[in-house]
Amino acid sequence: MRKSALSAIAFAAFASQALAADLPSLKEAPPVALAPAPNDWRFEATINGWGPSLISNLGVGRFPMASANASIFQLLRHLKGIAPLGFVARNDNFITGLDLFWVRLSAGSTFTGPQGAGSLGGLNANMTLNETILTGFAGVRIPVDSPELSLYAIAGARYFNLNATLNLDTAVPGFDRSQSQAKNWVDPIGGLTLRYKINDKWYVNAEADGGGYNNSATVHGLAAVGYNLTQSISTTVGLRALYVNYQQSNNRNGSFRFQETLVGPQATISYNF
């Protein structure tokens, strides 16, 4: 009896060891691979080849308003310098950017209104402009159903620096005049910017914003078709327009009145990183 009990215990121990040997050994779970962060920032540095036509009205001091209209081909003959640059950073939730447009040009102008043909035999003017337009903005993404559409609501400011010289020539000797003024102002802006991905190569960009403060106003619009040449280099072709209106009165020296519309095609080259 005692031998039988010992034999049963030994058999049970042997069976448990054999069963344990047949079971797979427990191993540590492999580390979970982390997915890339969905909010990684992407950057885009751009050279803007904007070729706008110009419609401009300028009044300096007590001079009446003078108008200058010029196509892009006429402006190229008077162009003294230009610097069109842009930078945008974006992720899945936010966007921010800067856009610089600096230009120096000179253009002929003629007076409008009844003062343009008075006792002085008619008045002509030459206008020289040094203009800097710097736009800064930031925004948040607006949820939409389409995964190909990235739509952002933006707010920011547009800074203007304008140095204008107006030379007045008359048919009567001794009545020629020249006057210069420099102005700086900032307009708050708000608007929308979007990018629609057609496929891995083609996409569409569009922007619209506007704003103003006191006696100033600005409106800007852009629509373009883009193409990814490589993963890092892209290009766009489209149409861009900018309107600005600014007035400042000075009882002592008259007023400064400036209206400008720039409209024309734009081609860009961008480096993405």
FIDOKE-354812 format. One record per residue: residue in three letters; residue number from 1; x, y, z of N, C-alpha, C in turn. Coordinates in steps of 0.1 Angstrom, whole numbers, always signed. Layout:
ZAKE  residu  num   n_px   n_py   n_pz  ca_px  ca_py  ca_pz   c_px   c_py   c_pz
ZAKE     ALA  NUM      X      Y      Z      X      Y      Z      X      Y      Z
...
***
This chain:
ZAKE  residu  num   n_px   n_py   n_pz  ca_px  ca_py  ca_pz   c_px   c_py   c_pz
ZAKE     MET    1     +8    -12     +0     +0     +0     +0     +9    +12     +0
ZAKE     ARG    2    +19    +12     +9    +28    +23     +9    +36    +25     -3
ZAKE     LYS    3    +39    +13     -9    +47    +14    -22    +38    +19    -33
ZAKE     SER    4    +25    +16    -33    +16    +21    -43    +14    +36    -42
ZAKE     ALA    5    +13    +41    -30    +12    +56    -28    +24    +63    -33
ZAKE     LEU    6    +36    +57    -30    +48    +64    -34    +49    +64    -49
ZAKE     SER    7    +45    +53    -55    +46    +52    -70    +36    +62    -76
ZAKE     ALA    8    +25    +64    -71    +15    +73    -76    +20    +87    -75
ZAKE     ILE    9    +27    +91    -64    +33   +104    -63    +44   +106    -73
ZAKE     ALA   10    +52    +96    -74    +63    +98    -84    +58    +99    -98
ZAKE     PHE   11    +48    +91   -102    +42    +92   -115    +36   +106   -118
ZAKE     ALA   12    +29   +112   -107    +23   +125   -109    +34   +136   -111
ZAKE     ALA   13    +45   +135   -103    +56   +145   -105    +62   +144   -119
ZAKE     PHE   14    +64   +131   -123    +70   +129   -137    +61   +135   -148
ZAKE     ALA   15    +48   +133   -146    +38   +137   -156    +37   +152   -156
ZAKE     SER   16    +38   +159   -145    +37   +173   -145    +49   +180   -151
ZAKE     GLN   17    +61   +173   -149    +73   +179   -155    +73   +177   -170
ZAKE     ALA   18    +68   +165   -174    +67   +163   -189    +57   +173   -195
ZAKE     LEU   19    +46   +175   -189    +36   +185   -194    +41   +199   -195
ZAKE     ALA   20    +49   +203   -184    +55   +216   -184    +65   +218   -196
ZAKE     ALA   21    +72   +207   -199    +82   +207   -209    +75   +209   -223
ZAKE     ASP   22    +63   +204   -224    +56   +205   -237    +49   +219   -239
ZAKE     LEU   23    +47   +226   -228    +40   +239   -229    +50   +249   -235
ZAKE     PRO   24    +46   +259   -243    +55   +270   -248    +59   +279   -237
ZAKE     SER   25    +72   +283   -237    +77   +291   -226    +71   +305   -228
ZAKE     LEU   26    +69   +312   -217    +64   +325   -217    +75   +335   -220
ZAKE     LYS   27    +73   +344   -230    +82   +354   -233    +77   +368   -231
ZAKE     GLU   28    +86   +378   -230    +81   +392   -229    +75   +397   -242
ZAKE     ALA   29    +65   +405   -241    +58   +410   -253    +68   +420   -260
ZAKE     PRO   30    +68   +419   -273    +77   +428   -280    +73   +443   -278
ZAKE     PRO   31    +82   +452   -278    +79   +466   -276    +70   +471   -288
ZAKE     VAL   32    +60   +479   -284    +51   +484   -294    +57   +496   -301
ZAKE     ALA   33    +57   +495   -314    +62   +506   -323    +53   +518   -322
ZAKE     LEU   34    +59   +529   -319    +52   +542   -318    +49   +548   -331
ZAKE     ALA   35    +37   +551   -334    +33   +558   -347    +39   +572   -347
ZAKE     PRO   36    +42   +577   -359    +47   +591   -359    +37   +601   -354
ZAKE     ALA   37    +42   +611   -348    +33   +621   -342    +25   +627   -353
ZAKE     PRO   38    +12   +629   -352     +3   +634   -362     +5   +649   -364
ZAKE     ASN   39    +12   +656   -355    +13   +670   -356    +27   +675   -359
ZAKE     ASP   40    +34   +667   -366    +48   +671   -371    +47   +683   -380
ZAKE     TRP   41    +55   +693   -377    +55   +706   -385    +62   +703   -398
ZAKE     ARG   42    +56   +710   -409    +62   +710   -422    +64   +724   -426
ZAKE     PHE   43    +75   +727   -433    +79   +740   -436    +81   +742   -451
ZAKE     GLU   44    +78   +754   -455    +78   +758   -469    +84   +772   -471
ZAKE     ALA   45    +95   +773   -478   +101   +786   -482   +100   +788   -496
ZAKE     THR   46    +95   +800   -500    +90   +803   -513    +96   +816   -519
ZAKE     ILE   47    +99   +815   -532   +102   +827   -540    +90   +830   -549
ZAKE     ASN   48    +83   +842   -547    +71   +845   -555    +75   +853   -567
ZAKE     GLY   49    +72   +847   -578    +74   +855   -591    +61   +862   -595
ZAKE     TRP   50    +58   +872   -588    +45   +879   -590    +47   +890   -601
ZAKE     GLY   51    +39   +890   -611    +40   +901   -621    +27   +909   -622
ZAKE     PRO   52    +24   +918   -613    +11   +925   -613    +11   +937   -622
ZAKE     SER   53     +0   +941   -627     -3   +954   -632     -7   +963   -621
ZAKE     LEU   54     -5   +976   -623     -6   +986   -612    -17   +996   -616
ZAKE     ILE   55    -26   +999   -606    -35  +1010   -607    -33  +1017   -594
ZAKE     SER   56    -28  +1030   -595    -24  +1037   -582    -29  +1051   -583
ZAKE     ASN   57    -34  +1056   -572    -38  +1070   -570    -31  +1076   -558
ZAKE     LEU   58    -25  +1087   -560    -17  +1093   -549    -19  +1108   -548
ZAKE     GLY   59    -21  +1112   -535    -22  +1126   -532    -12  +1130   -521
ZAKE     VAL   60     -3  +1139   -523     +7  +1142   -513     +5  +1157   -510
ZAKE     GLY   61     +4  +1160   -497     +3  +1174   -492     -9  +1180   -497
ZAKE     ARG   62     -8  +1192   -504    -20  +1199   -509    -21  +1197   -524
ZAKE     PHE   63    -13  +1187   -530    -15  +1184   -544    -28  +1176   -546
ZAKE     PRO   64    -34  +1178   -557    -46  +1169   -560    -42  +1155   -563
ZAKE     MET   65    -51  +1146   -563    -48  +1132   -566    -42  +1130   -580
ZAKE     ALA   66    -32  +1122   -581    -26  +1118   -594    -28  +1103   -596
ZAKE     SER   67    -30  +1099   -608    -32  +1085   -611    -21  +1080   -620
ZAKE     ALA   68    -18  +1067   -617     -8  +1060   -625    -13  +1046   -628
ZAKE     ASN   69    -14  +1043   -641    -19  +1030   -645     -8  +1024   -654
ZAKE     ALA   70     -3  +1012   -650     +7  +1006   -658     +6   +990   -658
ZAKE     SER   71     +8   +984   -670     +8   +970   -671    +21   +964   -666
ZAKE     ILE   72    +22   +951   -664    +35   +945   -659    +46   +948   -669
ZAKE     PHE   73    +43   +949   -682    +54   +952   -692    +59   +966   -691
ZAKE     GLN   74    +50   +975   -687    +54   +989   -685    +62   +990   -672
ZAKE     LEU   75    +57   +983   -662    +64   +984   -649    +78   +979   -650
ZAKE     LEU   76    +81   +969   -658    +94   +963   -659   +104   +973   -664
ZAKE     ARG   77    +99   +983   -672   +108   +993   -677   +112  +1003   -666
ZAKE     HIS   78   +104  +1004   -655   +106  +1013   -644   +110  +1007   -631
ZAKE     LEU   79   +111   +994   -632   +114   +986   -620   +129   +988   -615
ZAKE     LYS   80   +131   +992   -603   +144   +995   -597   +148   +984   -588
ZAKE     GLY   81   +139   +976   -582   +143   +965   -573   +130   +958   -568
ZAKE     ILE   82   +132   +945   -565   +121   +937   -560   +126   +926   -551
ZAKE     ALA   83   +118   +923   -541   +121   +911   -532   +108   +905   -528
ZAKE     PRO   84   +104   +894   -535    +91   +887   -531    +94   +874   -525
ZAKE     LEU   85    +93   +872   -512    +96   +860   -504    +85   +856   -495
ZAKE     GLY   86    +84   +843   -493    +73   +838   -484    +78   +826   -476
ZAKE     PHE   87    +72   +824   -464    +76   +813   -455    +63   +808   -448
ZAKE     VAL   88    +60   +795   -448    +49   +789   -441    +53   +777   -434
ZAKE     ALA   89    +47   +776   -421    +49   +764   -413    +35   +759   -410
ZAKE     ARG   90    +33   +746   -411    +19   +740   -408    +21   +726   -403
ZAKE     ASN   91    +10   +722   -395     +8   +708   -392     -6   +705   -393
ZAKE     ASP   92    -11   +694   -387    -25   +690   -389    -35   +699   -382
ZAKE     ASN   93    -30   +708   -373    -39   +716   -365    -37   +731   -367
ZAKE     PHE   94    -24   +735   -370    -21   +749   -370    -13   +753   -382
ZAKE     ILE   95    -13   +766   -385     -5   +772   -396     +0   +786   -392
ZAKE     THR   96    +12   +789   -396    +17   +803   -394    +26   +806   -406
ZAKE     GLY   97    +27   +819   -409    +35   +823   -420    +39   +838   -421
ZAKE     LEU   98    +48   +841   -430    +52   +855   -433    +53   +856   -448
ZAKE     ASP   99    +49   +868   -453    +50   +871   -468    +55   +885   -469
ZAKE     LEU  100    +66   +886   -477    +73   +899   -479    +72   +903   -494
ZAKE     PHE  101    +68   +915   -497    +68   +920   -510    +74   +935   -509
ZAKE     TRP  102    +86   +936   -514    +92   +950   -515    +95   +953   -529
ZAKE     VAL  103    +92   +965   -533    +94   +970   -547    +97   +984   -547
ZAKE     ARG  104   +106   +988   -557   +109  +1002   -559   +107  +1004   -574
ZAKE     LEU  105    +99  +1015   -577    +96  +1018   -591    +92  +1032   -593
ZAKE     SER  106    +93  +1037   -605    +89  +1051   -608    +80  +1050   -620
ZAKE     ALA  107    +70  +1059   -620    +60  +1059   -631    +54  +1073   -633
ZAKE     GLY  108    +51  +1075   -646    +44  +1088   -649    +30  +1088   -645
ZAKE     SER  109    +25  +1100   -642    +11  +1101   -638     +5  +1114   -643
ZAKE     THR  110     -8  +1114   -644    -16  +1126   -648    -26  +1129   -638
ZAKE     PHE  111    -29  +1142   -636    -39  +1147   -627    -53  +1144   -632
ZAKE     THR  112    -62  +1141   -624    -76  +1139   -627    -84  +1150   -621
ZAKE     GLY  113    -96  +1153   -627   -104  +1163   -621   -102  +1177   -627
ZAKE     PRO  114   -110  +1186   -623   -109  +1200   -629    -96  +1207   -627
ZAKE     GLN  115    -88  +1203   -617    -76  +1210   -614    -65  +1206   -624
ZAKE     GLY  116    -67  +1195   -632    -57  +1191   -641    -56  +1199   -654
ZAKE     ALA  117    -64  +1208   -656    -63  +1217   -668    -68  +1231   -665
ZAKE     GLY  118    -60  +1238   -657    -64  +1251   -653    -56  +1262   -660
ZAKE     SER  119    -54  +1273   -653    -46  +1284   -659    -32  +1281   -661
ZAKE     LEU  120    -26  +1270   -655    -12  +1267   -657    -10  +1259   -670
ZAKE     GLY  121    -20  +1256   -677    -19  +1250   -690    -18  +1235   -689
ZAKE     GLY  122    -22  +1229   -678    -21  +1214   -677    -10  +1210   -667
ZAKE     LEU  123    -13  +1200   -659     -3  +1195   -649     +0  +1181   -652
ZAKE     ASN  124    +13  +1177   -651    +18  +1164   -652    +26  +1161   -640
ZAKE     ALA  125    +27  +1148   -636    +35  +1144   -624    +42  +1131   -627
ZAKE     ASN  126    +54  +1130   -620    +62  +1118   -620    +62  +1113   -605
ZAKE     MET  127    +59  +1100   -604    +58  +1094   -590    +68  +1083   -589
ZAKE     THR  128    +75  +1084   -578    +85  +1073   -574    +80  +1067   -561
ZAKE     LEU  129    +79  +1053   -561    +74  +1046   -550    +84  +1036   -545
ZAKE     ASN  130    +87  +1036   -532    +94  +1025   -525    +84  +1019   -515
ZAKE     GLU  131    +80  +1007   -518    +69  +1001   -511    +73   +988   -505
ZAKE     THR  132    +70   +986   -492    +72   +973   -485    +59   +969   -479
ZAKE     ILE  133    +55   +956   -482    +43   +950   -477    +47   +937   -470
ZAKE     LEU  134    +45   +936   -457    +49   +925   -449    +37   +919   -442
ZAKE     THR  135    +33   +907   -445    +21   +901   -439    +25   +889   -430
ZAKE     GLY  136    +20   +889   -417    +22   +878   -408     +9   +873   -403
ZAKE     PHE  137     +8   +860   -402     -5   +854   -399     -3   +841   -391
ZAKE     ALA  138    -13   +837   -384    -14   +824   -378    -28   +819   -378
ZAKE     GLY  139    -31   +806   -377    -44   +801   -378    -46   +787   -373
ZAKE     VAL  140    -58   +782   -373    -62   +769   -368    -69   +762   -380
ZAKE     ARG  141    -68   +749   -380    -75   +741   -390    -90   +739   -387
ZAKE     ILE  142    -98   +741   -398   -112   +739   -397   -115   +724   -401
ZAKE     PRO  143   -122   +716   -392   -125   +703   -396   -134   +702   -408
ZAKE     VAL  144   -131   +694   -418   -140   +692   -430   -140   +677   -433
ZAKE     ASP  145   -150   +673   -440   -152   +658   -443   -141   +653   -452
ZAKE     SER  146   -136   +661   -461   -127   +656   -471   -113   +655   -466
ZAKE     PRO  147   -106   +643   -466    -92   +643   -461    -82   +649   -470
ZAKE     GLU  148    -86   +652   -482    -77   +659   -492    -77   +674   -490
ZAKE     LEU  149    -86   +679   -482    -87   +694   -481    -82   +698   -467
ZAKE     SER  150    -72   +707   -467    -67   +713   -455    -72   +728   -455
ZAKE     LEU  151    -81   +731   -446    -87   +745   -446    -83   +751   -432
ZAKE     TYR  152    -78   +763   -433    -74   +770   -420    -80   +784   -420
ZAKE     ALA  153    -85   +788   -408    -89   +801   -405    -77   +809   -399
ZAKE     ILE  154    -74   +820   -405    -62   +828   -401    -66   +842   -396
ZAKE     ALA  155    -57   +847   -388    -57   +861   -384    -43   +866   -383
ZAKE     GLY  156    -41   +879   -385    -28   +884   -385    -28   +899   -387
ZAKE     ALA  157    -17   +904   -393    -15   +918   -396     -7   +920   -409
ZAKE     ARG  158    -10   +931   -416     -3   +935   -428     +3   +949   -426
ZAKE     TYR  159    +16   +949   -426    +24   +962   -424    +28   +968   -438
ZAKE     PHE  160    +26   +981   -439    +29   +988   -451    +39   +999   -447
ZAKE     ASN  161    +49  +1000   -456    +58  +1011   -455    +59  +1017   -469
ZAKE     LEU  162    +56  +1030   -470    +55  +1037   -483    +63  +1049   -483
ZAKE     ASN  163    +72  +1051   -492    +80  +1063   -494    +76  +1068   -508
ZAKE     ALA  164    +69  +1079   -509    +64  +1084   -522    +70  +1098   -524
ZAKE     THR  165    +74  +1100   -537    +79  +1113   -541    +71  +1117   -553
ZAKE     LEU  166    +65  +1129   -553    +57  +1134   -564    +63  +1147   -569
ZAKE     ASN  167    +67  +1146   -582    +72  +1158   -589    +62  +1164   -598
ZAKE     LEU  168    +59  +1177   -596    +48  +1184   -604    +55  +1193   -614
ZAKE     ASP  169    +51  +1190   -627    +57  +1198   -638    +45  +1206   -645
ZAKE     THR  170    +47  +1218   -648    +37  +1227   -654    +43  +1233   -667
ZAKE     ALA  171    +34  +1238   -675    +39  +1245   -687    +44  +1259   -684
ZAKE     VAL  172    +42  +1264   -672    +47  +1278   -668    +60  +1277   -660
ZAKE     PRO  173    +71  +1283   -665    +83  +1282   -657    +81  +1288   -643
ZAKE     GLY  174    +88  +1282   -633    +88  +1287   -620    +77  +1281   -611
ZAKE     PHE  175    +68  +1273   -617    +57  +1267   -609    +59  +1252   -607
ZAKE     ASP  176    +70  +1246   -610    +73  +1232   -608    +75  +1230   -593
ZAKE     ARG  177    +70  +1219   -588    +70  +1216   -574    +74  +1201   -572
ZAKE     SER  178    +80  +1198   -560    +83  +1185   -556    +81  +1183   -542
ZAKE     GLN  179    +75  +1172   -538    +72  +1169   -524    +73  +1154   -521
ZAKE     SER  180    +79  +1150   -509    +80  +1136   -506    +74  +1134   -492
ZAKE     GLN  181    +69  +1122   -490    +64  +1118   -477    +66  +1103   -475
ZAKE     ALA  182    +68  +1099   -463    +70  +1085   -459    +59  +1081   -449
ZAKE     LYS  183    +53  +1070   -451    +42  +1066   -442    +44  +1051   -438
ZAKE     ASN  184    +40  +1048   -426    +40  +1034   -421    +26  +1032   -414
ZAKE     TRP  185    +20  +1021   -417     +8  +1017   -410     +6  +1002   -410
ZAKE     VAL  186     -3   +997   -401     -6   +983   -399    -21   +981   -400
ZAKE     ASP  187    -25   +971   -408    -39   +967   -408    -41   +953   -402
ZAKE     PRO  188    -50   +951   -393    -53   +938   -389    -61   +931   -400
ZAKE     ILE  189    -59   +918   -401    -65   +910   -412    -71   +897   -407
ZAKE     GLY  190    -80   +892   -414    -86   +878   -411    -90   +872   -424
ZAKE     GLY  191    -90   +859   -424    -94   +852   -437    -93   +837   -436
ZAKE     LEU  192    -91   +831   -448    -90   +817   -450    -79   +813   -459
ZAKE     THR  193    -73   +802   -457    -63   +797   -466    -65   +782   -467
ZAKE     LEU  194    -63   +776   -479    -66   +762   -481    -57   +756   -491
ZAKE     ARG  195    -55   +743   -489    -48   +735   -499    -56   +722   -502
ZAKE     TYR  196    -59   +719   -514    -66   +707   -518    -57   +698   -526
ZAKE     LYS  197    -55   +686   -521    -47   +676   -527    -54   +668   -538
ZAKE     ILE  198    -51   +670   -550    -57   +663   -561    -52   +648   -562
ZAKE     ASN  199    -38   +647   -562    -32   +634   -561    -18   +637   -555
ZAKE     ASP  200     -9   +627   -557     +5   +628   -551    +13   +639   -557
ZAKE     LYS  201     +9   +644   -569    +17   +654   -577    +10   +667   -577
ZAKE     TRP  202     -3   +668   -579    -11   +680   -582    -18   +684   -569
ZAKE     TYR  203    -19   +697   -568    -27   +703   -557    -32   +717   -561
ZAKE     VAL  204    -41   +723   -552    -46   +736   -555    -45   +744   -542
ZAKE     ASN  205    -40   +756   -543    -39   +766   -532    -48   +777   -534
ZAKE     ALA  206    -54   +783   -523    -62   +794   -524    -61   +802   -511
ZAKE     GLU  207    -62   +815   -512    -61   +824   -500    -71   +836   -502
ZAKE     ALA  208    -77   +840   -491    -85   +852   -492    -85   +859   -478
ZAKE     ASP  209    -82   +871   -477    -82   +879   -464    -85   +893   -467
ZAKE     GLY  210    -88   +900   -456    -91   +914   -457    -92   +920   -443
ZAKE     GLY  211    -91   +933   -442    -91   +940   -429    -89   +955   -431
ZAKE     GLY  212    -86   +961   -420    -84   +976   -420    -85   +982   -406
ZAKE     TYR  213    -82   +995   -406    -82  +1001   -393    -83  +1016   -395
ZAKE     ASN  214    -93  +1023   -389    -96  +1037   -391    -97  +1041   -406
ZAKE     ASN  215    -87  +1048   -411    -88  +1053   -425    -80  +1044   -435
ZAKE     SER  216    -79  +1031   -432    -71  +1022   -441    -79  +1009   -443
ZAKE     ALA  217    -76  +1003   -454    -82   +990   -457    -73   +982   -466
ZAKE     THR  218    -74   +969   -466    -67   +960   -475    -75   +948   -477
ZAKE     VAL  219    -73   +942   -490    -80   +930   -494    -69   +922   -502
ZAKE     HIS  220    -68   +909   -500    -59   +901   -507    -65   +888   -511
ZAKE     GLY  221    -62   +883   -523    -67   +871   -528    -57   +863   -537
ZAKE     LEU  222    -57   +850   -537    -48   +842   -544    -55   +829   -548
ZAKE     ALA  223    -53   +824   -560    -57   +811   -565    -46   +805   -574
ZAKE     ALA  224    -42   +793   -571    -31   +787   -579    -32   +772   -579
ZAKE     VAL  225    -26   +767   -590    -25   +752   -592    -10   +749   -589
ZAKE     GLY  226     -7   +738   -581     +6   +735   -578    +10   +721   -583
ZAKE     TYR  227    +23   +718   -584    +28   +706   -588    +41   +702   -580
ZAKE     ASN  228    +42   +690   -575    +53   +686   -567    +64   +680   -577
ZAKE     LEU  229    +74   +688   -579    +85   +683   -588    +92   +671   -581
ZAKE     THR  230    +95   +673   -568   +101   +662   -560    +95   +663   -547
ZAKE     GLN  231   +100   +655   -537    +94   +655   -524    +98   +668   -517
ZAKE     SER  232   +108   +675   -522   +112   +688   -515   +109   +700   -523
ZAKE     ILE  233   +107   +699   -536   +106   +711   -544    +92   +710   -551
ZAKE     SER  234    +85   +722   -551    +72   +723   -557    +71   +736   -564
ZAKE     THR  235    +61   +738   -573    +59   +750   -580    +44   +752   -582
ZAKE     THR  236    +40   +765   -583    +26   +768   -586    +25   +779   -596
ZAKE     VAL  237    +14   +780   -603    +10   +790   -612     -4   +794   -609
ZAKE     GLY  238     -6   +808   -608    -19   +812   -605    -21   +827   -607
ZAKE     LEU  239    -31   +833   -600    -34   +847   -601    -35   +853   -587
ZAKE     ARG  240    -29   +865   -585    -29   +871   -572    -33   +886   -573
ZAKE     ALA  241    -40   +891   -563    -45   +904   -563    -44   +910   -549
ZAKE     LEU  242    -40   +923   -548    -39   +930   -536    -44   +944   -537
ZAKE     TYR  243    -53   +949   -528    -58   +962   -528    -55   +969   -515
ZAKE     VAL  244    -51   +982   -515    -48   +989   -503    -54  +1003   -505
ZAKE     ASN  245    -59  +1009   -494    -64  +1022   -493    -60  +1029   -480
ZAKE     TYR  246    -54  +1040   -481    -49  +1047   -468    -51  +1062   -470
ZAKE     GLN  247    -56  +1068   -459    -57  +1083   -459    -54  +1088   -446
ZAKE     GLN  248    -46  +1099   -446    -43  +1106   -433    -43  +1121   -436
ZAKE     SER  249    -51  +1128   -428    -52  +1143   -429    -43  +1150   -420
ZAKE     ASN  250    -38  +1161   -425    -29  +1170   -417    -33  +1184   -420
ZAKE     ASN  251    -39  +1192   -411    -43  +1205   -414    -32  +1214   -418
ZAKE     ARG  252    -20  +1211   -414     -9  +1220   -417     -3  +1218   -430
ZAKE     ASN  253     -1  +1205   -433     +6  +1201   -446     -3  +1194   -456
ZAKE     GLY  254    -16  +1196   -454    -25  +1189   -463    -27  +1175   -459
ZAKE     SER  255    -29  +1165   -468    -32  +1152   -465    -24  +1142   -473
ZAKE     PHE  256    -23  +1130   -469    -17  +1119   -476    -28  +1109   -480
ZAKE     ARG  257    -30  +1107   -493    -40  +1098   -498    -34  +1088   -508
ZAKE     PHE  258    -37  +1075   -505    -30  +1065   -513    -40  +1054   -516
ZAKE     GLN  259    -42  +1050   -528    -50  +1039   -532    -41  +1031   -543
ZAKE     GLU  260    -41  +1017   -541    -34  +1009   -550    -40   +996   -552
ZAKE     THR  261    -40   +991   -565    -45   +978   -568    -34   +971   -576
ZAKE     LEU  262    -30   +959   -572    -20   +951   -579    -27   +938   -583
ZAKE     VAL  263    -27   +935   -596    -34   +923   -600    -25   +917   -611
ZAKE     GLY  264    -23   +904   -610    -15   +898   -621    -12   +883   -618
ZAKE     PRO  265     -5   +876   -628     -2   +862   -626    +10   +861   -616
ZAKE     GLN  266    +10   +849   -610    +21   +846   -601    +26   +832   -603
ZAKE     ALA  267    +39   +830   -604    +46   +817   -605    +55   +816   -593
ZAKE     THR  268    +55   +805   -586    +64   +803   -574    +72   +791   -575
ZAKE     ILE  269    +83   +791   -568    +91   +779   -566    +94   +778   -551
ZAKE     SER  270    +91   +766   -545    +92   +764   -531   +101   +752   -527
ZAKE     TYR  271   +107   +754   -516   +115   +743   -510   +108   +738   -497
ZAKE     ASN  272   +104   +725   -497    +97   +720   -485   +106   +711   -477
ZAKE     PHE  273   +105   +713   -464   +113   +705   -455   +106   +703   -441
***
